[in-house]
Amino acid sequence: MKKFSSLSLFLFLWVGVHSQTCPSSGTTTVSTNPNTYYPGTQTTVNIGATSITLGAASSGTTGISIGDIVLIIQMQGAEINSTNTSSYGDGVAAGNGNGYLNNANHLAGNMEFAVAASNVPLAGGTLTLAAGTFKAYSNSNFGTFGQYRYQVIRVPVYFNATLSANITAPAWSGTTGGVVVMEAKGTFNFAGFTIDASGKGFRGGGGRQLGGGTGTNTDYLTLSTNNANGSKGEGTAGTPRYVNNAGTLLDNGAANEGYPGGSYGRGAPGNAGGGGNDGVPASNSENSGGAGGGNGGAGGRGGNAWNSGAVVGGEPGATFAQNSRARVVMGGGGGAGNTNDGTGGAASGFSSSGAAGGGIVILITKAVGTAGTINVNGANADNTVLNDGSGGGGAGGSVILLTESGAANVTVNAKGGTGGTNTGGGSPHGPGGGGGGVIYAEGTLNAASSVSGGAAGTTSGASNFGAAAGSTGVLVQNASPFGSIPNLNACLVLPTRLISFTYGAQGQGLLLQWKVTSELNVKEYILEKSFDGRIFNTAGTVVSQNSAAAVNTYGYTDNAVNNAVIFYRLKVVDMDGKFVYSDVIVYKASYASDDVFAIYPNPVVNNRATVIIPQHLVNKTVTVRVINAQGKLISTKQQSSYTNTLNIDFPAATARGIVMVQLAAGGEVLYKEKVILQ
């Protein structure tokens, strides 16, 4: 007799009359960007919030209507160590002078889909949600830390969709833009066209001709009013005072320095590239290069200072280590090179600006039809500079492509932009470093897809003069759809509510049971099972009672329990043929009771595993920590939810071998297990 547990998932995704059902037929021709972008103006959106205050839409022509799907996404939100030392950024002593603090206030990249329960016109207003949010969001101006920004994007949902033109993301403005997100429940046809968010992400630092100031050439941060060094780029940790805003210099004002301690100098905040320091700040005459922004891979270091060759170019934009199929960010902007002569095609040193990173594209479809391309490349820095420092390239952006059929005819590029090249005026001046990118695809992509880092710029004699290329980004193909963006199937919400979905022993088989409430117009429940978590087949069908009872209970016995691990889900079908999938529950033969801690798969492949949380800890706040063989904490994840599973992603850079996974609650480590990373 196999050993069984009775696992329960309490699901509150399906709520009532304001929920949207999926389109069930038709093909829509898409010729322009169909998204509408609203800035989130509410200071704090707590977990479980059911309303959000929005500002006026910055782009788009269609307001939010009841039943529409929206994407809530935190664009910026990270704290940094702002000491003028090599601990700048991530707080690591004797570190690289870049990065961020991965603490409870690190919100950048958080996102989820939601269903609108109220109308919001283009002028903005209060958005009521059909269910509470899964995550927290924050909007605040520069102060103790850089600005926090989130936006709400109206998402079109089609049955079939066919492009008739290239679709381009609006450039990130500091509050909205930089993202394209679409969903087709049937087939999405590119028809040879491109979805493009290249250079639409975080902006580069703005180049300015400066005559000299104070400080040393090893400073990691200086004020924009100091008249020396180059501006840092824009990224997850904030927006500098001066940015390269689509080819023009934007001054955000003296009150918006943007980064604590100063927005100039070689320190690299978040995933932004650092600005080039001058070898002699008093005259700002020995120029160095800005660094590339980071994302899936780190940016490249900025080149050395003229004359002395001092290694004081911008520090590289850091890798966004928390990237996953549920959390991504835009590519970091490159840092500006510093300039005293103001050479180049643009006036007053602007040619030494850093370049913008790539934006984000999220495409969800059952199948890809005709071929096409998705580009989220970082922009290249300017190559017209003469004897001044050049800017850093923008990092590649991020793509999440979820499709059941594979995507071998889709080419996806998230390449880093190249660093700026200069002539040096006959002697080397620091050129900018390149940038890196992120792609998650549920299926195999065209072989030409790339997340390559951007090349470093060159200077006199075709030398890199200390500048480095950006690192290769993250490309994950055949990614599991589980653990993706919360409420991913939001449009599939039907007018019923699933209270619980459980299984338990029934002879030699499994009894699957589920309880529902608010049942209305439901035809049947189809129980589906899978042995790999990807391909599901029908196990059985149960006809709906379709009664007005407060709670209805259903069950189905699966006597074909012939695999060590089985994934189950419910397909709820209404009278019109529209349907919704529940979350997935997992049976594992070796579970002896509800109160177990387990990790699967073990060994881990593709850097992802699922932690089974003991039932007595469900509805409590738990923390999962991953510790390497040297005893160093390499990742941490916290969850307070109704589920007994938690997905963890192991950083791609983690050395293969054995790591320790700990489960803690109330400040105490309660469980631990060794895991093999392959």
C-alpha positions in Angstrom: 0.0 0.0 0.0 1.4 3.4 -0.9 1.6 6.1 1.7 -0.6 9.1 1.1 -1.0 12.6 2.6 -4.0 14.8 2.4 -2.7 18.0 0.9 -4.9 21.1 0.7 -4.7 24.2 -1.3 -7.1 27.0 -0.3 -7.7 29.0 -3.4 -9.2 32.4 -3.5 -8.5 33.3 -7.1 -12.0 33.1 -8.4 -14.3 35.8 -7.3 -17.8 36.6 -8.4 -19.6 38.7 -10.9 -16.9 41.2 -11.9 -14.5 38.5 -13.2 -13.7 38.2 -16.8 -14.2 35.0 -18.8 -11.9 34.2 -21.7 -12.8 35.0 -25.3 -13.8 31.8 -26.9 -13.5 32.6 -30.6 -12.4 35.1 -33.2 -9.1 36.6 -34.5 -8.0 40.1 -33.7 -5.6 42.0 -35.9 -3.2 44.0 -33.8 -1.5 47.0 -35.5 -0.5 49.3 -32.5 0.5 48.8 -28.9 -2.7 47.8 -27.2 -1.7 48.5 -23.6 -2.7 51.4 -21.4 -0.2 52.6 -18.7 -1.3 54.1 -15.4 1.2 55.3 -12.7 0.5 54.0 -9.3 0.0 57.0 -7.0 -1.0 55.3 -3.8 1.9 55.3 -1.4 1.5 51.8 -0.1 -0.4 48.8 -1.5 -0.4 46.1 1.1 -0.7 42.4 0.5 -4.4 41.7 0.2 -5.3 45.2 -1.0 -8.5 45.4 -3.1 -8.1 49.0 -4.4 -5.3 51.1 -5.9 -5.2 54.8 -6.7 -4.0 55.5 -10.2 -2.8 58.7 -11.9 -3.7 59.7 -15.4 -2.7 57.3 -18.1 0.5 58.3 -19.9 0.0 56.1 -23.0 -2.9 54.2 -24.5 -6.3 55.0 -25.7 -8.5 52.5 -23.8 -9.4 53.0 -20.2 -9.9 50.1 -17.7 -13.4 48.6 -17.7 -14.9 46.1 -15.2 -13.6 42.6 -16.0 -10.4 43.8 -17.7 -7.1 42.2 -16.9 -4.4 44.4 -15.5 -0.7 43.8 -14.7 0.5 45.4 -11.5 4.3 45.7 -11.6 6.9 47.3 -9.3 9.4 49.0 -11.6 11.8 50.5 -9.1 12.3 49.7 -5.4 15.6 48.8 -3.9 17.7 50.2 -1.0 21.5 50.6 -1.3 24.5 51.1 1.0 25.5 54.7 0.4 28.9 54.8 2.1 31.7 56.3 0.1 33.6 52.9 0.1 33.8 49.7 -1.8 30.7 48.6 0.2 28.6 51.0 -1.9 25.5 49.3 -3.2 25.3 45.8 -1.8 27.0 46.6 1.5 29.7 43.9 1.0 33.0 45.0 2.6 35.8 45.2 0.0 33.2 44.5 -2.6 32.7 45.8 -6.2 31.0 49.1 -5.2 27.8 48.1 -6.9 24.4 46.4 -6.3 21.7 46.7 -3.8 20.5 45.3 -0.4 18.3 42.3 -0.8 16.1 43.0 2.2 12.4 43.3 2.9 12.3 46.6 1.1 13.6 45.1 -2.1 10.4 45.2 -4.2 11.7 45.8 -7.7 10.3 43.2 -10.2 7.3 42.2 -8.1 4.2 41.7 -10.3 0.9 40.0 -10.7 -2.2 39.9 -12.8 -5.5 41.1 -11.4 -9.1 41.5 -12.5 -10.7 45.0 -12.5 -13.9 45.4 -10.5 -14.3 49.0 -11.4 -14.0 51.4 -14.4 -11.0 53.7 -14.5 -11.0 56.4 -17.2 -7.8 57.7 -18.9 -7.8 60.6 -16.4 -7.1 58.1 -13.6 -9.0 57.3 -10.4 -9.4 54.4 -8.0 -9.1 50.9 -9.3 -11.1 48.3 -7.4 -9.8 44.7 -7.7 -11.9 41.6 -7.8 -9.5 39.9 -5.3 -6.8 41.1 -2.9 -3.3 41.5 -4.2 -0.7 38.7 -3.7 2.2 41.1 -3.2 3.0 44.6 -1.8 3.8 47.7 -3.9 5.2 51.1 -3.1 5.3 54.6 -4.6 7.6 57.2 -3.0 9.9 60.0 -4.2 13.7 60.3 -3.6 14.5 60.7 0.1 16.5 58.4 2.3 16.7 56.0 -0.7 16.0 56.3 -4.4 12.5 56.5 -5.7 10.0 53.6 -5.6 7.7 53.3 -8.6 5.0 50.9 -9.8 2.5 51.0 -12.6 -0.7 49.3 -13.6 -1.1 48.2 -17.2 -4.3 47.3 -19.0 -3.7 43.9 -20.7 -5.6 42.9 -23.8 -6.8 39.3 -23.9 -7.6 37.8 -27.3 -8.7 34.4 -28.5 -6.4 34.5 -31.6 -4.3 37.5 -32.4 -2.3 38.4 -35.6 0.2 41.2 -35.8 -0.1 43.5 -38.9 2.7 45.8 -37.8 5.6 46.0 -35.4 4.5 46.7 -31.8 6.8 49.0 -29.8 6.8 49.8 -26.1 6.6 53.4 -25.0 9.9 54.5 -23.4 10.2 54.4 -19.6 9.4 57.9 -18.4 10.3 57.5 -14.7 6.7 56.5 -13.8 5.3 54.4 -16.7 6.2 52.6 -19.9 8.9 50.2 -20.9 6.6 47.2 -21.0 4.5 45.3 -23.6 2.2 42.6 -22.3 -0.4 40.6 -24.3 -2.3 37.3 -24.0 -4.0 35.1 -26.6 -5.9 32.1 -25.4 -5.6 30.4 -28.8 -2.9 31.2 -31.3 -0.6 34.3 -31.5 0.6 35.0 -35.0 3.7 37.2 -35.4 3.2 37.3 -39.2 6.9 38.2 -39.5 6.6 41.3 -37.3 8.4 42.3 -34.1 7.5 43.1 -30.6 10.1 45.7 -29.6 11.2 47.1 -26.3 14.8 47.7 -27.2 16.2 50.8 -25.5 12.9 51.5 -23.7 14.1 50.5 -20.2 16.0 52.3 -17.5 17.7 55.4 -18.9 21.4 56.2 -19.1 23.1 58.9 -17.0 23.1 62.3 -18.8 26.5 63.5 -20.0 27.5 67.1 -19.0 30.6 69.2 -19.8 32.1 70.0 -16.4 35.2 72.1 -15.4 36.2 70.6 -12.1 35.2 70.2 -8.5 36.3 68.6 -5.2 36.9 65.1 -3.9 39.3 62.2 -4.8 39.4 60.1 -7.9 38.4 57.0 -5.9 35.1 58.4 -4.7 32.1 56.2 -5.2 29.5 58.9 -5.0 29.5 62.7 -5.4 26.8 65.3 -5.9 25.7 66.5 -9.3 26.5 70.0 -8.2 30.2 69.1 -7.7 31.2 69.7 -11.4 33.3 66.5 -11.6 32.9 62.9 -12.7 30.0 61.3 -14.7 26.4 60.6 -13.8 25.3 57.2 -12.7 22.6 55.4 -14.8 19.0 54.8 -13.8 17.9 51.4 -12.4 16.0 49.5 -9.9 17.4 51.6 -7.0 16.4 55.0 -8.4 16.7 57.8 -11.0 19.7 60.2 -11.1 19.2 63.9 -11.4 20.5 64.0 -15.0 19.4 61.3 -17.4 19.6 60.7 -21.1 15.9 60.9 -21.9 15.5 59.6 -25.4 18.3 61.7 -26.8 17.9 64.8 -24.7 19.3 65.9 -21.3 16.6 65.8 -18.7 17.3 67.6 -15.4 15.0 66.3 -12.7 15.8 69.3 -10.5 18.1 70.0 -7.6 15.6 68.5 -5.1 15.8 65.2 -6.9 19.5 64.1 -6.7 18.0 60.6 -7.0 20.5 58.5 -5.1 21.5 59.0 -1.4 24.8 60.8 -1.1 24.9 61.8 -4.8 24.1 60.7 -8.3 27.6 61.1 -9.7 30.7 58.9 -9.4 31.8 55.4 -10.1 29.6 53.5 -7.6 26.8 51.6 -9.3 23.4 51.6 -7.6 21.0 48.7 -8.2 21.4 47.4 -11.7 22.5 50.8 -13.1 26.0 51.5 -14.4 28.3 53.8 -12.5 29.5 57.1 -13.9 33.2 57.6 -14.8 35.4 59.3 -12.2 38.0 61.8 -13.3 41.6 61.1 -12.6 42.0 64.7 -11.4 38.6 65.9 -10.1 39.8 69.4 -9.4 40.1 70.0 -13.2 37.9 67.2 -14.5 40.5 66.8 -17.2 41.5 63.1 -17.0 38.4 61.5 -18.2 37.2 57.9 -17.7 34.3 55.9 -19.1 30.9 55.1 -17.7 29.9 51.5 -17.0 27.3 49.3 -18.6 24.0 48.6 -16.9 23.1 45.1 -15.6 20.2 42.6 -15.6 20.7 38.9 -16.2 24.4 39.6 -16.5 26.5 42.3 -15.0 27.5 45.3 -17.0 31.0 46.0 -18.2 33.4 48.3 -16.3 34.1 51.7 -17.7 37.5 52.4 -19.2 40.5 54.0 -17.4 41.3 57.7 -17.0 43.3 59.6 -19.6 47.0 60.3 -18.9 47.4 58.6 -15.6 45.5 55.4 -16.6 43.9 55.4 -13.2 41.4 52.5 -12.9 38.5 54.8 -11.9 35.9 54.1 -14.6 32.3 53.4 -13.6 31.7 50.2 -11.7 29.5 47.7 -13.5 25.7 47.6 -13.1 24.9 44.6 -10.9 23.1 41.4 -11.9 19.4 41.3 -10.8 19.9 38.0 -8.9 16.2 37.5 -8.1 15.1 37.2 -11.8 12.6 34.3 -12.3 9.6 33.6 -14.5 7.6 35.5 -11.9 9.9 38.4 -11.3 11.9 40.4 -13.9 13.1 44.0 -14.3 14.2 46.3 -17.1 17.8 46.5 -18.2 19.9 49.0 -16.2 21.0 52.3 -17.9 24.6 52.9 -18.6 26.7 55.4 -16.6 27.9 58.5 -18.3 31.6 59.1 -19.1 33.0 62.2 -17.7 33.9 65.1 -20.0 35.6 68.4 -19.8 35.9 69.2 -23.6 32.3 68.4 -24.5 33.2 66.6 -27.7 30.9 64.6 -29.9 28.0 65.1 -32.1 25.8 66.5 -29.3 26.7 69.8 -27.6 28.0 70.3 -24.0 29.2 66.8 -23.3 25.9 65.1 -23.9 27.5 62.6 -26.3 29.3 61.1 -23.3 25.8 60.0 -21.9 25.1 56.4 -20.9 22.6 54.4 -23.0 19.2 53.1 -22.0 18.5 49.4 -21.1 15.9 47.2 -22.7 12.3 47.0 -21.5 10.1 44.1 -20.7 7.9 41.9 -23.0 5.4 39.4 -21.5 3.5 37.2 -24.0 1.2 34.4 -23.0 -0.4 32.2 -25.6 -1.5 28.6 -26.0 0.3 28.4 -29.4 2.6 30.4 -31.6 1.5 30.4 -35.2 3.5 32.4 -37.7 7.1 33.4 -37.0 8.4 36.6 -35.6 10.8 38.3 -33.2 10.9 39.8 -29.7 13.6 42.4 -29.1 14.5 43.9 -25.7 18.1 44.8 -26.4 20.0 47.5 -24.6 20.8 50.6 -26.5 24.4 51.4 -27.7 26.3 54.3 -26.3 27.4 57.2 -28.6 30.5 56.7 -30.8 31.1 60.3 -31.9 33.1 61.4 -28.8 36.7 62.5 -29.4 39.0 63.2 -26.4 36.5 62.7 -23.6 35.2 59.7 -21.7 32.4 57.7 -23.3 29.2 56.3 -21.8 28.2 52.8 -20.9 25.8 50.6 -22.9 22.4 49.7 -21.7 21.6 46.2 -20.4 19.4 43.9 -22.2 15.8 43.8 -20.9 13.6 40.8 -19.9 11.2 38.5 -21.8 8.6 36.0 -20.4 7.2 33.9 -23.1 4.7 31.3 -22.0 3.3 28.9 -24.7 2.2 25.3 -24.5 3.3 24.5 -28.1 6.9 25.7 -28.0 8.3 28.7 -29.9 11.0 27.4 -32.3 9.9 30.0 -34.9 10.3 32.9 -32.5 13.7 34.7 -32.2 14.1 36.5 -28.8 17.0 38.9 -28.2 17.9 40.5 -24.9 21.4 41.6 -25.8 23.4 44.2 -24.0 24.3 47.5 -25.8 27.8 48.3 -26.7 29.9 50.8 -24.8 30.7 54.1 -26.4 33.8 54.4 -28.5 36.0 57.5 -28.8 39.1 58.6 -30.8 40.9 59.7 -27.7 42.3 62.7 -29.7 45.4 60.6 -30.2 45.7 59.4 -26.7 43.5 56.9 -24.8 40.4 58.1 -23.0 38.2 55.6 -21.1 35.5 54.0 -23.3 32.2 52.8 -21.8 31.5 49.2 -20.8 28.7 47.0 -22.3 25.5 45.6 -20.7 23.8 41.9 -20.2 19.7 40.4 -20.4 17.0 37.8 -19.3 14.7 35.4 -21.2 12.3 32.9 -19.8 10.5 30.7 -22.3 8.1 27.8 -21.8 9.4 26.0 -24.8 12.4 26.0 -27.2 13.2 29.2 -29.0 14.8 29.8 -32.4 18.5 29.0 -32.1 19.4 32.6 -33.1 18.0 33.9 -29.8 20.6 35.7 -27.7 21.3 37.2 -24.3 24.9 38.2 -25.1 26.6 41.0 -23.3 27.5 44.2 -25.1 31.0 44.7 -26.3 33.3 47.3 -24.6 34.0 50.5 -26.5 37.5 51.3 -27.8 39.7 54.4 -27.8 42.9 55.5 -29.5 44.8 52.5 -31.0 41.6 50.4 -30.9 42.3 49.7 -27.3 39.6 48.9 -24.6 41.9 50.8 -22.1 40.4 49.0 -19.1 36.8 48.8 -20.4 35.1 45.4 -20.2 32.3 43.8 -22.1 29.0 43.0 -20.4 28.4 39.5 -19.0 26.1 37.0 -20.8 22.6 37.1 -19.5 20.1 34.4 -18.5 18.3 32.3 -21.1 16.0 29.6 -19.7 14.2 27.5 -22.3 11.5 24.9 -21.5 10.8 26.7 -18.3 8.1 25.2 -16.2 4.9 27.4 -16.2 4.5 26.8 -12.5 5.7 29.5 -10.2 5.1 32.1 -12.9 3.4 35.5 -12.4 0.7 35.3 -9.7 -2.9 35.1 -11.0 -1.5 34.3 -14.5 -4.9 32.9 -15.7 -6.8 35.9 -14.3 -9.0 36.1 -17.4 -10.2 32.6 -16.8 -12.1 33.5 -13.7 -15.6 32.2 -13.6 -18.6 33.0 -11.4 -17.7 30.3 -8.8 -15.2 30.1 -5.9 -13.0 27.2 -5.1 -12.6 26.9 -1.4 -10.3 23.8 -1.2 -8.8 21.1 -3.4 -7.4 18.0 -1.6 -6.5 14.4 -2.0 -6.3 11.4 0.3 -6.0 7.6 0.3 -9.0 5.6 -1.2 -8.1 1.9 -1.3 -5.2 1.6 -3.7 -6.1 4.9 -5.3 -6.5 8.6 -4.5 -9.7 10.4 -3.7 -9.5 13.9 -5.1 -12.0 16.3 -3.4 -12.9 19.9 -3.9 -15.3 22.3 -2.4 -16.9 25.3 -4.1 -19.2 28.2 -3.3 -21.1 30.8 -5.3 -21.6 28.1 -8.0 -23.4 29.6 -11.0 -23.8 28.4 -14.6 -21.1 25.7 -14.2 -21.5 22.7 -16.5 -18.8 20.3 -15.3 -15.5 19.8 -13.5 -12.7 18.0 -15.5 -10.0 16.5 -13.3 -6.7 16.5 -15.2 -3.4 14.8 -14.3 0.2 15.0 -15.4 3.4 13.1 -14.7 5.8 16.0 -15.7 3.8 19.1 -14.7 3.6 20.2 -18.3 1.4 17.8 -20.3 -2.0 17.2 -18.7 -4.6 14.6 -19.7 -8.2 14.0 -18.5 -8.5 11.7 -15.5 -12.3 12.0 -15.1 -15.3 14.4 -15.4 -17.8 15.3 -12.7 -21.1 17.0 -13.6 -21.8 20.2 -11.7 -24.6 20.3 -9.1 -25.1 23.9 -10.1 -27.0 24.5 -6.9 -27.4 27.5 -4.7 -26.0 25.7 -1.6 -23.5 27.6 0.5 -20.9 25.0 -0.2 -20.9 22.1 -2.7 -18.5 19.2 -2.3 -17.3 17.0 -5.3 -15.0 14.0 -5.5 -13.3 11.7 -8.0 -11.3 8.5 -7.2 -8.2 8.0 -9.4 -7.3 4.4 -9.3 -4.4 4.7 -11.8 -1.9 6.0 -9.2 1.1 4.6 -11.1 3.8 7.2 -10.8 5.9 8.5 -7.8 4.9 12.1 -8.5 1.5 13.2 -10.0 0.3 16.7 -10.7 -3.4 17.4 -10.6 -5.5 20.4 -11.6 -9.2 21.1 -12.2 -10.7 22.4 -15.4 -14.0 24.2 -14.5 -16.2 24.5 -17.6 -19.3 26.8 -17.8 -22.4 26.3 -19.9 -21.0 28.4 -22.7 -17.8 26.3 -23.0 -15.6 28.8 -21.3 -13.3 27.3 -18.7 -10.8 28.0 -15.9 -7.9 26.0 -14.5 -7.2 25.7 -10.8 -3.8 25.9 -9.3 -1.9 22.6 -9.4 -1.6 20.2 -6.4 1.2 17.6 -6.3 1.0 14.0 -5.0 4.3 12.4 -4.0 4.2 8.7 -3.0 6.8 9.0 -0.3 4.8 11.5 1.8 3.8 9.8 5.0 1.8 12.6 6.6 0.7 16.2 6.1 3.3 17.4 8.5 6.4 17.0 6.2 9.1 19.2 4.9 10.4 18.1 1.5 12.1 19.5 -1.6 11.6 18.2 -5.1 13.1 17.6 -7.4 16.3 16.6 -5.6 18.8 16.7 -7.4 17.7 20.1 -8.7 17.8 20.8 -12.5 17.3 24.1 -14.2 17.9 26.0 -10.9 14.3 25.6 -9.7 12.7 23.5 -6.9 9.5 23.4 -4.9 9.5 23.3 -1.1 6.7 21.4 0.6 5.8 23.4 3.8 4.5 21.4 6.7 0.8 21.9 7.3 1.2 23.4 10.8 3.1 26.3 9.2 0.5 27.0 6.5 -0.9 30.5 7.0 2.2 31.5 8.9 5.2 33.6 7.7 8.0 31.2 6.7 11.4 31.9 5.3 13.5 29.6 3.1 17.2 30.2 3.1 19.8 28.6 0.7 23.3 28.2 2.1 26.3 27.1 0.1 29.0 24.6 1.1 31.1 27.5 2.5 28.3 28.5 4.9 27.4 31.7 2.9 23.8 32.7 2.5 23.2 32.9 -1.2 19.4 33.4 -1.4 16.4 33.9 0.8 12.6 34.0 0.2 9.7 34.7 2.5 6.1 33.8 2.1 2.9 34.3 4.0 0.1 32.5 2.2 -2.6 29.8 2.1 -0.5 27.3 0.1 1.7 24.5 1.4 4.2 24.9 -1.4 6.9 27.6 -2.1 8.9 27.8 -5.3 12.6 28.7 -5.0 15.0 29.7 -7.7 18.7 29.0 -7.2 20.9 31.8 -8.6 22.4 30.7 -11.9 25.9 31.6 -10.7 25.6 29.2 -7.7 28.3 26.6 -7.9 27.0 23.1 -8.7 27.1 20.6 -5.8 25.5 20.4 -2.4 23.7 23.3 -0.7 21.6 23.4 2.4 18.0 24.6 2.3 16.6 25.8 5.6 12.9 26.5 6.5 12.5 29.0 9.3 9.5 30.5 11.2 9.4 32.9 14.1 13.2 33.5 13.8 14.0 29.8 14.4 15.3 27.2 11.8 12.8 24.4 12.0 13.7 22.2 9.1 16.7 21.7 6.8 17.7 19.4 4.0 20.7 19.0 1.7 20.0 19.5 -2.0 22.1 18.6 -4.9 22.4 21.2 -7.7 23.1 19.7 -11.1 
